[in-house]
Amino acid sequence: MTKDNEQLVCSCSIVHEEAVQNARSAELPTARLLSLSELFKLLGDPSRLRIINALSAAGELCVCDLSAALDLSQSAMSHQLSQLRRARLVRSRKDGKAVFYALDDQHISGLLALAAEHAAEGRE
């Protein structure tokens, strides 16, 4: 752990070529970085995280049940679901008058679980 008054940058000019090359070779393409950035922006909203968590737990919920479970108006729920649908994180199906939603990408459940675990480290 550093003290507040310690510098957080190198005070030397030695370049470790192998480490630099490893870092360069691991760099992601710009398009992938932009895609990741958009995903994390989308997941930066607590309401959307709650929706993803609920769908991860329940598997599939109609909009009415999802609104009731999360205490959100159907209008607010519809707005959040449309953003998640555009990002292909959820899918919908209509059954009569009801519209059901489920996660469209199971990776998102794992990502949410890992993020929750990381956020809880040292805080509980």
TIMARGU-632724 format. One line per field, with one value per atom (N, C-alpha, C): residue number from 1; residue in one letter; atom name; x, y, z. Coordinates in nm, 3 decimals, always signed. Layout:
TIMARGU-632724
pos NUM, ...
code A, ...
site CA, ...
px X, ...
py Y, ...
pz Z, ...
This chain:
TIMARGU-632724
pos 1, 1, 1, 2, 2, 2, 3, 3, 3, 4, 4, 4, 5, 5, 5, 6, 6, 6, 7, 7, 7, 8, 8, 8, 9, 9, 9, 10, 10, 10, 11, 11, 11, 12, 12, 12, 13, 13, 13, 14, 14, 14, 15, 15, 15, 16, 16, 16, 17, 17, 17, 18, 18, 18, 19, 19, 19, 20, 20, 20, 21, 21, 21, 22, 22, 22, 23, 23, 23, 24, 24, 24, 25, 25, 25, 26, 26, 26, 27, 27, 27, 28, 28, 28, 29, 29, 29, 30, 30, 30, 31, 31, 31, 32, 32, 32, 33, 33, 33, 34, 34, 34, 35, 35, 35, 36, 36, 36, 37, 37, 37, 38, 38, 38, 39, 39, 39, 40, 40, 40, 41, 41, 41, 42, 42, 42, 43, 43, 43, 44, 44, 44, 45, 45, 45, 46, 46, 46, 47, 47, 47, 48, 48, 48, 49, 49, 49, 50, 50, 50, 51, 51, 51, 52, 52, 52, 53, 53, 53, 54, 54, 54, 55, 55, 55, 56, 56, 56, 57, 57, 57, 58, 58, 58, 59, 59, 59, 60, 60, 60, 61, 61, 61, 62, 62, 62, 63, 63, 63, 64, 64, 64, 65, 65, 65, 66, 66, 66, 67, 67, 67, 68, 68, 68, 69, 69, 69, 70, 70, 70, 71, 71, 71, 72, 72, 72, 73, 73, 73, 74, 74, 74, 75, 75, 75, 76, 76, 76, 77, 77, 77, 78, 78, 78, 79, 79, 79, 80, 80, 80, 81, 81, 81, 82, 82, 82, 83, 83, 83, 84, 84, 84, 85, 85, 85, 86, 86, 86, 87, 87, 87, 88, 88, 88, 89, 89, 89, 90, 90, 90, 91, 91, 91, 92, 92, 92, 93, 93, 93, 94, 94, 94, 95, 95, 95, 96, 96, 96, 97, 97, 97, 98, 98, 98, 99, 99, 99, 100, 100, 100, 101, 101, 101, 102, 102, 102, 103, 103, 103, 104, 104, 104, 105, 105, 105, 106, 106, 106, 107, 107, 107, 108, 108, 108, 109, 109, 109, 110, 110, 110, 111, 111, 111, 112, 112, 112, 113, 113, 113, 114, 114, 114, 115, 115, 115, 116, 116, 116, 117, 117, 117, 118, 118, 118, 119, 119, 119, 120, 120, 120, 121, 121, 121, 122, 122, 122, 123, 123, 123, 124, 124, 124
code M, M, M, T, T, T, K, K, K, D, D, D, N, N, N, E, E, E, Q, Q, Q, L, L, L, V, V, V, C, C, C, S, S, S, C, C, C, S, S, S, I, I, I, V, V, V, H, H, H, E, E, E, E, E, E, A, A, A, V, V, V, Q, Q, Q, N, N, N, A, A, A, R, R, R, S, S, S, A, A, A, E, E, E, L, L, L, P, P, P, T, T, T, A, A, A, R, R, R, L, L, L, L, L, L, S, S, S, L, L, L, S, S, S, E, E, E, L, L, L, F, F, F, K, K, K, L, L, L, L, L, L, G, G, G, D, D, D, P, P, P, S, S, S, R, R, R, L, L, L, R, R, R, I, I, I, I, I, I, N, N, N, A, A, A, L, L, L, S, S, S, A, A, A, A, A, A, G, G, G, E, E, E, L, L, L, C, C, C, V, V, V, C, C, C, D, D, D, L, L, L, S, S, S, A, A, A, A, A, A, L, L, L, D, D, D, L, L, L, S, S, S, Q, Q, Q, S, S, S, A, A, A, M, M, M, S, S, S, H, H, H, Q, Q, Q, L, L, L, S, S, S, Q, Q, Q, L, L, L, R, R, R, R, R, R, A, A, A, R, R, R, L, L, L, V, V, V, R, R, R, S, S, S, R, R, R, K, K, K, D, D, D, G, G, G, K, K, K, A, A, A, V, V, V, F, F, F, Y, Y, Y, A, A, A, L, L, L, D, D, D, D, D, D, Q, Q, Q, H, H, H, I, I, I, S, S, S, G, G, G, L, L, L, L, L, L, A, A, A, L, L, L, A, A, A, A, A, A, E, E, E, H, H, H, A, A, A, A, A, A, E, E, E, G, G, G, R, R, R, E, E, E
site N, CA, C, N, CA, C, N, CA, C, N, CA, C, N, CA, C, N, CA, C, N, CA, C, N, CA, C, N, CA, C, N, CA, C, N, CA, C, N, CA, C, N, CA, C, N, CA, C, N, CA, C, N, CA, C, N, CA, C, N, CA, C, N, CA, C, N, CA, C, N, CA, C, N, CA, C, N, CA, C, N, CA, C, N, CA, C, N, CA, C, N, CA, C, N, CA, C, N, CA, C, N, CA, C, N, CA, C, N, CA, C, N, CA, C, N, CA, C, N, CA, C, N, CA, C, N, CA, C, N, CA, C, N, CA, C, N, CA, C, N, CA, C, N, CA, C, N, CA, C, N, CA, C, N, CA, C, N, CA, C, N, CA, C, N, CA, C, N, CA, C, N, CA, C, N, CA, C, N, CA, C, N, CA, C, N, CA, C, N, CA, C, N, CA, C, N, CA, C, N, CA, C, N, CA, C, N, CA, C, N, CA, C, N, CA, C, N, CA, C, N, CA, C, N, CA, C, N, CA, C, N, CA, C, N, CA, C, N, CA, C, N, CA, C, N, CA, C, N, CA, C, N, CA, C, N, CA, C, N, CA, C, N, CA, C, N, CA, C, N, CA, C, N, CA, C, N, CA, C, N, CA, C, N, CA, C, N, CA, C, N, CA, C, N, CA, C, N, CA, C, N, CA, C, N, CA, C, N, CA, C, N, CA, C, N, CA, C, N, CA, C, N, CA, C, N, CA, C, N, CA, C, N, CA, C, N, CA, C, N, CA, C, N, CA, C, N, CA, C, N, CA, C, N, CA, C, N, CA, C, N, CA, C, N, CA, C, N, CA, C, N, CA, C, N, CA, C, N, CA, C, N, CA, C, N, CA, C, N, CA, C, N, CA, C, N, CA, C, N, CA, C, N, CA, C, N, CA, C, N, CA, C, N, CA, C, N, CA, C, N, CA, C, N, CA, C, N, CA, C, N, CA, C
px +0.085, +0.000, +0.089, +0.056, +0.138, +0.083, +0.173, +0.131, +0.086, +0.004, -0.051, +0.057, +0.169, +0.271, +0.372, +0.361, +0.452, +0.411, +0.511, +0.481, +0.424, +0.331, +0.270, +0.320, +0.431, +0.492, +0.638, +0.697, +0.839, +0.927, +1.032, +1.130, +1.257, +1.246, +1.359, +1.317, +1.411, +1.379, +1.412, +1.417, +1.447, +1.320, +1.332, +1.219, +1.244, +1.149, +1.158, +1.095, +1.179, +1.135, +1.039, +1.070, +0.984, +0.845, +0.840, +0.711, +0.632, +0.701, +0.636, +0.580, +0.658, +0.612, +0.492, +0.495, +0.381, +0.255, +0.270, +0.155, +0.102, +0.192, +0.150, +0.079, +0.131, +0.071, -0.065, -0.092, -0.220, -0.325, -0.286, -0.379, -0.495, -0.614, -0.734, -0.752, -0.810, -0.840, -0.936, -0.926, -1.009, -1.158, -1.202, -1.345, -1.391, -1.309, -1.345, -1.346, -1.250, -1.247, -1.372, -1.413, -1.534, -1.657, -1.664, -1.775, -1.779, -1.664, -1.656, -1.696, -1.652, -1.687, -1.838, -1.902, -2.048, -2.118, -2.067, -2.126, -2.116, -1.999, -1.984, -2.065, -2.082, -2.172, -2.314, -2.357, -2.492, -2.511, -2.409, -2.417, -2.392, -2.363, -2.338, -2.464, -2.579, -2.705, -2.763, -2.790, -2.841, -2.972, -3.062, -3.188, -3.163, -3.075, -3.045, -2.975, -2.889, -2.825, -2.929, -3.026, -3.133, -3.215, -3.243, -3.319, -3.240, -3.113, -3.029, -3.021, -3.006, -3.000, -3.130, -3.244, -3.374, -3.393, -3.358, -3.373, -3.276, -3.160, -3.063, -3.118, -3.185, -3.240, -3.367, -3.455, -3.585, -3.586, -3.493, -3.492, -3.571, -3.698, -3.785, -3.896, -3.927, -4.033, -4.109, -4.240, -4.315, -4.289, -4.316, -4.287, -4.362, -4.487, -4.565, -4.496, -4.453, -4.387, -4.252, -4.180, -4.050, -4.068, -4.169, -4.198, -4.234, -4.318, -4.359, -4.241, -4.160, -4.047, -3.946, -3.927, -3.825, -3.884, -4.016, -4.085, -4.051, -4.060, -4.040, -4.169, -4.200, -4.318, -4.295, -4.405, -4.390, -4.323, -4.345, -4.282, -4.130, -4.086, -3.942, -3.883, -3.958, -3.911, -3.897, -3.995, -3.993, -3.871, -3.841, -3.725, -3.595, -3.580, -3.457, -3.446, -3.559, -3.557, -3.524, -3.571, -3.541, -3.391, -3.326, -3.181, -3.108, -3.153, -3.091, -3.116, -3.234, -3.267, -3.181, -3.165, -3.080, -2.937, -2.891, -2.754, -2.748, -2.861, -2.873, -2.838, -2.868, -2.846, -2.971, -3.088, -3.213, -3.288, -3.378, -3.466, -3.609, -3.702, -3.842, -3.923, -4.036, -4.133, -4.271, -4.364, -4.500, -4.584, -4.666, -4.758, -4.893, -4.980, -5.106, -5.080, -5.127, -5.106, -4.978, -4.916, -4.796, -4.670, -4.570, -4.438, -4.339, -4.271, -4.175, -4.033, -3.947, -3.806, -3.719, -3.606, -3.504, -3.369, -3.265, -3.130, -3.103, -3.045, -3.014, -2.870, -2.792, -2.651, -2.615, -2.591, -2.562, -2.429, -2.342, -2.217, -2.245, -2.355, -2.386, -2.412, -2.470, -2.491, -2.358, -2.264, -2.131, -2.058, -2.072, -2.009, -2.065, -2.198, -2.262, -2.216, -2.209, -2.165, -2.021, -1.933, -1.793, -1.782, -1.859, -1.855, -1.907, -2.014, -2.070, -1.970, -1.903, -1.802, -1.687, -1.643, -1.534, -1.576, -1.698, -1.746, -1.758, -1.786, -1.803, -1.670, -1.563, -1.433, -1.391, -1.367, -1.318, -1.421, -1.545, -1.647, -1.754, -1.746, -1.847, -1.789
py -0.118, +0.000, +0.123, +0.220, +0.342, +0.448, +0.533, +0.648, +0.757, +0.848, +0.954, +1.038, +1.057, +1.146, +1.074, +0.942, +0.869, +0.886, +0.889, +0.897, +0.765, +0.775, +0.655, +0.627, +0.687, +0.663, +0.626, +0.569, +0.531, +0.654, +0.642, +0.750, +0.710, +0.603, +0.557, +0.557, +0.532, +0.531, +0.398, +0.293, +0.160, +0.104, +0.056, -0.007, -0.157, -0.232, -0.378, -0.429, -0.450, -0.479, -0.597, -0.706, -0.824, -0.795, -0.726, -0.690, -0.597, -0.502, -0.409, -0.485, -0.578, -0.656, -0.743, -0.805, -0.885, -0.800, -0.680, -0.590, -0.548, -0.517, -0.476, -0.589, -0.709, -0.822, -0.861, -0.824, -0.856, -0.748, -0.637, -0.526, -0.567, -0.527, -0.560, -0.464, -0.513, -0.423, -0.312, -0.199, -0.083, -0.115, -0.188, -0.222, -0.302, -0.395, -0.475, -0.388, -0.296, -0.205, -0.118, -0.068, +0.014, -0.067, -0.190, -0.278, -0.306, -0.333, -0.356, -0.231, -0.118, +0.008, +0.030, +0.003, +0.017, -0.081, -0.204, -0.304, -0.258, -0.210, -0.167, -0.041, +0.047, +0.162, +0.114, +0.018, -0.036, -0.101, -0.171, -0.239, -0.145, -0.020, +0.078, +0.135, +0.089, +0.139, +0.037, +0.078, -0.016, -0.084, -0.012, -0.074, -0.187, -0.166, -0.272, -0.389, -0.362, -0.471, -0.552, -0.484, -0.554, -0.641, -0.591, -0.668, -0.792, -0.775, -0.888, -0.990, -0.943, -1.033, -1.111, -1.042, -1.108, -1.213, -1.178, -1.274, -1.390, -1.364, -1.470, -1.569, -1.518, -1.603, -1.676, -1.606, -1.662, -1.735, -1.703, -1.763, -1.683, -1.663, -1.586, -1.523, -1.397, -1.326, -1.239, -1.226, -1.131, -0.991, -0.891, -0.753, -0.716, -0.762, -0.731, -0.786, -0.912, -0.975, -0.910, -0.877, -0.811, -0.674, -0.599, -0.468, -0.481, -0.581, -0.602, -0.646, -0.736, -0.788, -0.679, -0.584, -0.481, -0.347, -0.342, -0.219, -0.103, -0.131, -0.029, -0.018, +0.102, +0.118, +0.042, +0.004, -0.066, +0.022, +0.153, +0.246, +0.245, +0.255, +0.252, +0.116, +0.010, -0.124, -0.139, -0.091, -0.099, -0.027, +0.090, +0.167, +0.089, +0.034, -0.040, -0.168, -0.236, -0.359, -0.332, -0.220, -0.188, -0.166, -0.104, -0.086, -0.219, -0.306, -0.438, -0.523, -0.509, -0.584, -0.536, -0.404, -0.350, -0.402, -0.422, -0.473, -0.626, -0.688, -0.834, -0.906, -0.841, -0.906, -0.979, -0.935, -1.003, -1.029, -1.127, -1.155, -1.157, -1.137, -1.135, -1.230, -1.271, -1.350, -1.310, -1.307, -1.267, -1.393, -1.395, -1.506, -1.445, -1.434, -1.364, -1.217, -1.166, -1.025, -1.002, -1.110, -1.098, -1.103, -1.026, -1.030, -1.079, -1.187, -1.249, -1.215, -1.195, -1.165, -1.269, -1.296, -1.385, -1.333, -1.376, -1.338, -1.403, -1.329, -1.380, -1.429, -1.397, -1.432, -1.476, -1.604, -1.656, -1.607, -1.554, -1.497, -1.384, -1.316, -1.199, -1.239, -1.358, -1.408, -1.428, -1.489, -1.510, -1.381, -1.287, -1.156, -1.085, -1.090, -1.027, -1.094, -1.227, -1.299, -1.263, -1.258, -1.220, -1.077, -0.987, -0.847, -0.834, -0.906, -0.900, -0.956, -1.064, -1.122, -1.024, -0.960, -0.863, -0.744, -0.695, -0.580, -0.613, -0.740, -0.781, -0.806, -0.827, -0.856, -0.744, -0.782, -0.686, -0.585, -0.601, -0.504, -0.564, -0.693, -0.758, -0.801
pz +0.000, +0.000, +0.000, -0.079, -0.088, +0.006, +0.051, +0.131, +0.036, +0.085, +0.000, -0.067, +0.001, -0.055, -0.145, -0.160, -0.247, -0.393, -0.480, -0.623, -0.670, -0.764, -0.819, -0.961, -0.998, -1.129, -1.109, -1.213, -1.206, -1.196, -1.118, -1.112, -1.187, -1.266, -1.347, -1.494, -1.581, -1.724, -1.789, -1.709, -1.761, -1.825, -1.948, -2.016, -2.019, -1.972, -1.970, -2.100, -2.200, -2.337, -2.346, -2.276, -2.284, -2.228, -2.115, -2.055, -2.147, -2.208, -2.300, -2.419, -2.474, -2.589, -2.553, -2.434, -2.389, -2.378, -2.324, -2.310, -2.447, -2.538, -2.673, -2.746, -2.733, -2.806, -2.748, -2.625, -2.562, -2.585, -2.645, -2.664, -2.755, -2.717, -2.794, -2.910, -3.020, -3.132, -3.090, -3.156, -3.121, -3.124, -3.224, -3.234, -3.113, -3.067, -2.950, -2.824, -2.813, -2.698, -2.694, -2.809, -2.815, -2.777, -2.823, -2.790, -2.639, -2.581, -2.436, -2.358, -2.405, -2.340, -2.339, -2.451, -2.460, -2.367, -2.359, -2.270, -2.125, -2.084, -1.946, -1.916, -2.014, -1.994, -1.970, -2.050, -2.037, -1.900, -1.854, -1.725, -1.608, -1.636, -1.531, -1.468, -1.511, -1.458, -1.359, -1.234, -1.134, -1.174, -1.241, -1.283, -1.382, -1.476, -1.574, -1.507, -1.410, -1.337, -1.259, -1.201, -1.128, -1.223, -1.342, -1.441, -1.480, -1.511, -1.550, -1.437, -1.315, -1.200, -1.185, -1.198, -1.185, -1.295, -1.417, -1.528, -1.513, -1.459, -1.434, -1.332, -1.230, -1.125, -1.169, -1.242, -1.276, -1.411, -1.496, -1.628, -1.728, -1.701, -1.790, -1.707, -1.736, -1.665, -1.764, -1.741, -1.823, -1.767, -1.849, -1.810, -1.682, -1.669, -1.547, -1.422, -1.429, -1.314, -1.286, -1.390, -1.373, -1.309, -1.352, -1.294, -1.147, -1.115, -0.976, -0.890, -0.941, -0.865, -0.831, -0.924, -0.904, -0.865, -0.849, -0.810, -0.904, -1.034, -1.137, -1.219, -1.264, -1.350, -1.480, -1.545, -1.673, -1.777, -1.767, -1.861, -1.841, -1.716, -1.687, -1.725, -1.697, -1.730, -1.881, -1.955, -2.100, -2.158, -2.103, -2.149, -2.126, -2.007, -1.975, -2.059, -2.076, -2.155, -2.302, -2.354, -2.494, -2.513, -2.415, -2.425, -2.416, -2.327, -2.314, -2.439, -2.497, -2.619, -2.737, -2.750, -2.858, -2.849, -2.727, -2.706, -2.713, -2.742, -2.753, -2.623, -2.510, -2.381, -2.334, -2.381, -2.350, -2.481, -2.475, -2.588, -2.535, -2.625, -2.583, -2.669, -2.613, -2.689, -2.640, -2.732, -2.699, -2.684, -2.579, -2.555, -2.521, -2.619, -2.599, -2.576, -2.462, -2.430, -2.350, -2.306, -2.222, -2.308, -2.267, -2.331, -2.226, -2.260, -2.169, -2.212, -2.113, -2.138, -2.071, -2.135, -2.080, -2.125, -2.058, -2.101, -2.237, -2.327, -2.460, -2.467, -2.368, -2.367, -2.225, -2.207, -2.073, -2.018, -2.103, -2.053, -1.954, -1.974, -1.892, -1.747, -1.725, -1.588, -1.518, -1.588, -1.531, -1.504, -1.598, -1.580, -1.458, -1.442, -1.326, -1.196, -1.197, -1.077, -1.040, -1.140, -1.113, -1.061, -1.121, -1.078, -0.935, -0.903, -0.767, -0.666, -0.704, -0.616, -0.594, -0.701, -0.690, -0.603, -0.623, -0.546, -0.397, -0.367, -0.227, -0.156, -0.230, -0.167, -0.074, +0.051, +0.148, +0.195, +0.153, +0.191, +0.283, +0.303, +0.388, +0.519
